[in-house]
């Protein structure tokens, strides 16, 4: 199904914008290299810098050539649009031919064409999954046609997203219909409760890293010693924070018998793949070596052989105080992220001591409030007396500490928990054929993402220690 002339113009404009961004990015990086050399007092660039500058100039010249070509293509397309508009205007001219108009039931009408895969006709995605499998397993012509039509629809309706996703890596695949990812995201699994409260950004249109400039040496100010005397001057300096783009992926082999004769196969396959991708993404944010929240957050120890909720709560406040001291006006502690076992243990604790200061709306007799209608992975479970919203996430490890049976509580500002993802349709699916000889087709689902909690030192805090061993109820 070919797109309209407006769709073509929109896709060309997206292509032009991408080329202009590449040009601007090259210039900015060259400026950054020169500024760094100037700050260091160097009269010459290093060999690596010279080589990088040469590469950037070549990329800049290529971008300029691309822009010229794209602008020419856009001008030609706009000219074609004007001609079409003039032709349509002439076609709409009405001349009285003295011919009687046809009756209502004899008039042909054209309406909007429906999507290939629709929630009302294929609510569980069985048709989509069977088409994916049959195309790669049997080279089914009709399945190939429907999938090709679906991808054309995606390019027309979400051209910017498609360009961003394809340019991110070497994978190629089929975009999963959006209503299917919405349907299966809340299904049973550890899923991504913490990831869903992070500060989310669209993944850059290309490249395998995200670069952030961090001001590591601030400017200065001081009282002037006397009139006309020199005032304080401190040169600012920054450090580049590089965040790698990663791929969360899962695979499952489906037999030909299941595809041809299975009942509920779409529930088993699609749900399991989607859930595993969501779960591994969230677990990576929390537990990955070096950059995961457990390794970045500043530790606050709670050591106690007979832990109580009344003793744990001040430790959480201490972590919140550390976050605010590190960020000041740049952010505030907003969430306490904990395992479900810790949330229910806190809920079980009784105390006759009321907090001196309560958050507005929380009864003074309570140690916090629970959201009665909230369930796992559906938003904050409650609010602590200090105002921290509680996020329950079972991707938090429970084998930490010397006794290997401790969990942790993370106190974070959601504004400084940065997560980059492809928006709207986070998953692709592709089929491979290594199992063809055994009458099977391998389905692979994958999603690209990048994250960081490292813009500010001690911007996130955690509470851990022997006081967070397996709770006894």
C-alpha positions in Angstrom: 0.0 0.0 0.0 2.0 3.1 -1.2 1.8 6.2 1.0 0.5 9.6 0.0 2.7 12.4 -1.3 2.5 14.0 2.2 3.8 10.8 3.7 6.7 10.9 1.3 7.5 14.5 2.1 7.3 13.8 5.8 9.8 10.9 5.4 12.2 13.1 3.4 12.0 15.8 6.0 12.9 13.3 8.7 15.9 12.2 6.5 16.9 15.9 6.1 16.7 16.5 9.8 18.9 13.5 10.6 21.5 14.7 8.1 21.4 18.2 9.6 21.9 16.8 13.1 24.9 14.8 11.9 26.4 18.0 10.5 25.8 19.9 13.7 27.2 17.0 15.8 30.4 16.9 13.8 31.0 20.6 14.2 30.2 20.5 17.9 32.7 17.7 18.5 35.4 19.5 16.6 34.7 22.6 18.7 34.9 20.4 21.9 38.4 19.0 20.9 39.7 22.5 20.1 38.3 23.9 23.4 40.0 21.1 25.3 43.3 21.8 23.7 43.0 25.5 24.5 42.1 24.8 28.1 45.1 22.5 28.4 47.3 25.2 27.0 48.5 23.0 24.1 49.6 24.6 20.9 49.1 21.4 18.9 46.5 18.7 18.9 47.5 15.1 19.8 47.8 12.5 17.0 44.5 10.9 18.2 42.8 14.3 18.2 44.2 15.1 14.7 42.9 11.8 13.4 39.5 12.3 15.0 39.2 15.9 13.6 40.0 14.6 10.1 37.3 11.9 10.5 34.8 14.6 11.7 35.6 16.9 8.7 35.1 14.0 6.3 31.8 13.1 8.0 30.8 16.8 7.9 31.5 17.0 4.2 29.5 13.8 3.6 26.6 15.3 5.7 26.7 18.5 3.6 26.6 16.5 0.4 23.7 14.4 1.8 21.8 17.6 2.8 22.2 19.1 -0.7 20.9 15.9 -2.2 18.0 15.5 0.2 17.0 19.2 -0.2 17.0 18.7 -4.0 14.8 15.6 -3.6 12.5 17.5 -1.2 12.2 20.4 -3.7 11.3 17.9 -6.5 8.7 16.2 -4.3 7.2 19.6 -3.2 7.0 20.5 -6.9 5.2 17.3 -7.6 2.8 18.0 -4.7 1.9 21.4 -6.2 1.3 19.8 -9.6 -1.0 17.2 -8.0 -2.9 19.9 -6.1 -3.4 21.8 -9.3 -4.6 18.7 -11.0 -7.0 17.9 -8.2 -8.3 21.4 -8.2 -9.1 21.1 -11.9 -10.8 17.7 -11.3 -13.0 19.3 -8.7 -14.3 21.9 -11.1 -18.0 21.2 -11.6 -19.8 21.7 -14.9 -23.5 21.1 -15.3 -23.9 18.2 -17.8 -27.7 18.1 -17.4 -27.3 14.4 -16.3 -29.4 13.1 -13.5 -27.4 12.3 -10.3 -27.3 8.6 -9.3 -29.3 7.4 -6.3 -27.7 7.0 -2.9 -27.3 3.2 -3.1 -25.6 3.5 -6.5 -22.7 5.7 -5.4 -19.3 4.2 -4.6 -17.5 5.5 -1.5 -13.9 5.3 -0.3 -13.1 5.2 3.5 -10.0 4.8 5.6 -8.2 1.4 5.1 -7.8 -0.5 8.4 -4.5 -1.8 9.8 -3.4 -5.3 8.7 -3.2 -6.5 12.4 -6.0 -5.1 14.5 -6.9 -5.5 18.2 -10.6 -6.2 17.4 -9.8 -9.0 14.9 -6.6 -10.4 16.3 -6.6 -9.4 20.0 -4.0 -12.0 21.2 -1.7 -11.6 18.2 -2.1 -15.2 16.9 -2.4 -14.0 13.3 0.7 -11.9 13.5 2.7 -14.7 15.1 1.5 -17.3 12.6 2.4 -15.0 9.7 5.9 -14.5 11.1 6.4 -18.2 11.6 5.0 -19.3 8.2 6.9 -16.7 6.3 10.3 -17.9 7.6 9.4 -21.6 7.8 7.4 -22.1 4.7 8.0 -18.9 2.7 4.2 -18.5 2.6 3.4 -15.8 0.0 0.3 -14.5 1.6 1.9 -14.3 5.1 4.9 -12.4 3.5 2.4 -10.0 1.8 0.6 -9.2 5.1 3.9 -8.7 7.0 5.2 -6.4 4.2 2.0 -4.4 4.3 2.2 -4.1 8.1 5.8 -2.7 7.9 4.7 -0.2 5.2 2.0 1.0 7.6 4.6 1.3 10.4 6.9 3.4 8.1 4.0 5.7 7.2 2.6 6.1 10.7 5.8 6.1 12.7 8.5 7.1 10.2 10.7 8.8 12.8 10.7 5.8 15.1 11.5 3.3 12.3 14.5 5.3 11.2 15.8 5.6 14.8 15.4 1.9 15.4 16.9 0.7 12.2 20.0 2.9 12.6 20.8 1.7 16.1 22.4 -1.6 15.3 22.9 -4.4 12.9 19.7 -6.3 13.6 16.8 -6.2 11.2 13.3 -7.3 12.2 9.6 -6.8 12.3 8.0 -4.2 14.5 5.5 -5.8 16.9 2.1 -4.2 16.6 1.8 -1.6 19.4 -1.4 -3.0 20.9 0.3 -6.3 21.5 3.1 -4.8 23.5 0.5 -2.8 25.5 -1.5 -6.0 26.1 1.4 -8.2 27.3 3.5 -5.7 29.3 1.6 -6.3 32.6 1.6 -10.1 32.4 3.0 -12.2 35.2 6.8 -11.8 35.5 9.2 -9.6 37.4 8.8 -7.1 34.6 10.1 -3.5 34.9 8.6 -1.5 37.9 11.8 0.5 38.5 12.4 1.2 34.8 8.9 2.6 34.5 9.5 5.4 37.0 12.9 6.4 35.5 13.4 9.7 33.6 12.8 8.3 30.1 14.2 9.7 26.8 14.0 8.6 23.2 17.0 6.6 22.1 19.3 8.6 19.7 18.7 8.0 16.0 22.1 6.3 15.5 25.2 5.1 17.2 25.8 2.6 20.1 26.5 5.1 22.9 25.0 8.2 24.5 27.4 11.0 25.5 26.7 13.4 28.3 28.8 16.4 29.4 29.3 16.6 33.2 30.6 19.8 34.8 33.3 18.4 37.2 35.0 21.8 37.9 32.5 24.6 38.6 33.1 28.3 38.2 33.9 30.3 41.4 32.8 33.5 43.2 34.2 35.3 46.2 34.1 38.7 47.9 36.1 41.4 46.1 39.0 42.3 48.3 38.8 46.0 47.4 37.6 48.3 44.7 39.2 47.7 41.3 40.9 44.6 42.6 40.7 41.3 40.6 37.6 39.2 41.2 37.5 35.5 41.6 38.0 33.4 38.4 37.8 29.7 38.3 37.8 28.0 34.9 35.0 25.5 34.4 35.8 22.0 33.2 33.7 19.0 32.1 34.1 15.3 31.8 32.4 13.2 29.1 30.1 10.6 30.5 29.6 7.8 27.9 26.6 5.5 28.2 26.5 2.4 26.1 23.5 1.3 24.1 22.6 -2.3 25.1 20.2 -5.0 23.7 17.8 -7.0 25.8 16.8 -10.1 23.9 15.1 -13.5 24.3 14.4 -16.4 22.0 12.0 -19.3 21.8 11.7 -22.2 19.3 8.2 -23.0 18.2 7.3 -26.3 16.5 5.5 -26.6 13.2 2.8 -28.6 14.9 2.2 -25.8 17.4 2.0 -23.2 14.7 -0.4 -25.3 12.5 -2.5 -26.9 15.2 -1.7 -25.2 18.5 -4.3 -23.5 20.7 -3.2 -20.6 22.8 0.3 -20.6 21.2 0.2 -16.8 21.0 -0.2 -16.6 24.8 2.8 -18.8 25.5 5.2 -17.4 22.9 4.5 -13.7 22.7 3.9 -13.2 26.4 7.0 -15.1 27.5 9.3 -13.3 25.0 7.9 -9.8 25.9 8.1 -10.5 29.6 11.7 -11.8 29.5 12.8 -8.7 27.5 11.2 -6.4 30.0 12.5 -8.3 33.0 16.1 -8.4 31.8 16.1 -4.6 31.0 14.9 -3.8 34.6 17.2 -6.3 36.2 20.1 -4.7 34.2 19.3 -1.3 35.6 19.4 -2.6 39.1 22.1 -5.2 39.2 24.5 -4.8 36.3 28.2 -4.7 37.2 29.8 -1.3 37.6 26.8 0.8 36.3 23.8 -0.9 37.9 22.0 1.0 40.7 23.4 -1.4 43.4 26.9 -0.6 42.3 26.4 3.2 41.8 24.3 4.1 44.9 26.1 5.3 48.0 25.8 2.8 50.8 24.1 3.4 54.1 24.5 0.5 56.5 21.7 -0.9 58.7 23.3 -3.6 60.9 21.0 -5.3 63.4 20.4 -8.8 64.6 16.8 -8.1 65.5 15.6 -5.6 62.9 12.4 -3.6 63.2 10.6 -1.2 61.0 11.0 1.6 63.5 14.8 1.2 63.3 14.9 0.9 59.5 12.9 4.0 58.8 15.6 6.5 60.0 18.1 4.7 57.7 15.8 5.4 54.8 15.6 9.1 55.9 19.4 9.1 56.1 19.7 7.9 52.5 17.2 10.6 51.5 19.2 13.3 53.2 22.3 12.1 51.3 20.5 12.4 48.0 19.4 16.0 48.8 22.9 17.0 50.0 24.4 15.7 46.8 21.9 17.3 44.4 20.7 20.4 46.2 18.5 22.3 43.8 19.2 19.9 40.9 16.7 17.2 42.2 15.1 15.7 45.3 14.7 12.1 46.5 11.3 10.9 45.2 11.2 7.1 45.4 12.2 4.2 47.7 12.6 1.1 45.6 12.4 -2.2 47.5 11.7 -5.9 47.2 8.1 -7.0 47.8 9.2 -9.0 50.8 10.6 -5.8 52.4 7.4 -3.8 51.6 5.2 -6.4 53.3 7.5 -6.7 56.2 7.4 -2.9 56.8 3.6 -3.1 56.5 3.6 -5.8 59.3 5.6 -3.6 61.8 3.7 -2.1 64.7 4.8 1.0 66.6 3.4 3.3 69.3 5.8 6.1 68.3 4.5 8.6 65.7 6.8 10.6 63.4 7.5 14.2 64.5 6.9 15.3 60.9 4.4 13.7 58.5 3.9 14.4 54.8 0.7 16.2 54.0 -2.3 13.8 53.8 -0.7 10.9 55.8 -2.4 10.2 59.1 -0.1 10.8 62.1 -0.9 7.4 63.6 0.4 5.6 60.5 4.0 4.9 59.4 2.9 5.6 55.8 0.0 4.8 53.5 -0.6 2.1 50.9 -2.4 2.5 47.5 -5.3 0.2 47.9 -5.8 -0.2 44.1 -2.2 -0.6 43.2 -0.7 -4.0 42.3 2.7 -5.2 41.2 4.2 -3.2 38.3 1.2 -0.8 38.2 2.8 2.2 39.9 3.8 3.2 43.4 2.5 0.9 46.1 2.4 3.6 48.8 3.9 6.6 50.4 6.3 6.7 53.4 5.8 9.5 56.1 8.7 11.5 54.5 6.8 11.6 51.2 8.9 9.0 49.4 6.8 6.9 47.0 7.4 3.2 47.3 8.1 1.1 44.2 8.1 -2.6 44.7 10.5 -4.5 42.3 11.3 -8.2 42.6 14.3 -7.8 40.3 16.2 -6.5 43.5 18.6 -9.2 44.5 17.9 -11.1 47.8 21.3 -12.9 48.0 23.4 -10.0 49.1 25.6 -9.5 52.2 27.8 -11.9 54.1 24.9 -14.2 54.8 23.9 -14.0 51.1 20.2 -13.5 52.1 20.0 -9.7 52.3 18.1 -7.3 50.0 18.6 -3.6 49.6 16.4 -0.4 49.6 17.3 2.3 47.0 16.4 5.9 47.6 16.5 7.7 44.3 15.4 10.9 42.5 13.5 9.7 39.5 14.8 12.8 37.6 18.3 11.5 37.8 17.5 7.9 36.8 17.9 8.3 33.1 16.7 5.6 30.6 16.8 5.9 26.8 14.5 3.6 24.8 12.9 3.5 21.4 9.5 5.1 22.1 6.0 3.8 21.2 7.0 0.3 20.0 9.9 -1.0 22.1 10.1 -4.5 20.6 11.1 -6.1 17.3 10.7 -9.8 16.5 12.6 -11.8 13.8 12.6 -15.4 12.8 15.7 -17.6 12.2 15.9 -21.0 10.6 18.5 -23.1 12.4 15.7 -25.4 13.6 14.1 -25.9 10.2 15.4 -29.5 10.0 13.4 -30.4 13.1 10.3 -28.6 11.9 10.8 -25.6 14.2 11.2 -21.9 13.8 13.3 -19.8 16.2 11.6 -16.5 17.2 13.8 -13.7 18.7 12.5 -10.6 20.4 14.8 -7.7 21.2 14.9 -4.1 22.4 17.6 -1.4 22.5 18.2 0.8 25.6 20.8 2.8 27.5 20.8 4.1 31.0 22.8 6.0 33.6 22.5 7.1 37.3 26.0 8.7 37.2 25.5 12.4 36.4 26.1 13.3 40.0 28.2 11.6 42.6 26.1 10.2 45.5 23.0 11.3 43.6 21.4 7.9 44.5 21.6 6.1 47.9 20.9 2.7 49.2 20.3 1.0 52.6 21.7 -2.5 53.1 23.2 -4.7 55.8 22.3 -7.4 58.2 19.1 -5.6 59.2 17.7 -6.5 55.7 18.0 -10.3 56.0 15.1 -12.5 55.0 12.2 -11.1 57.0 10.3 -13.1 59.6 6.6 -12.5 59.7 
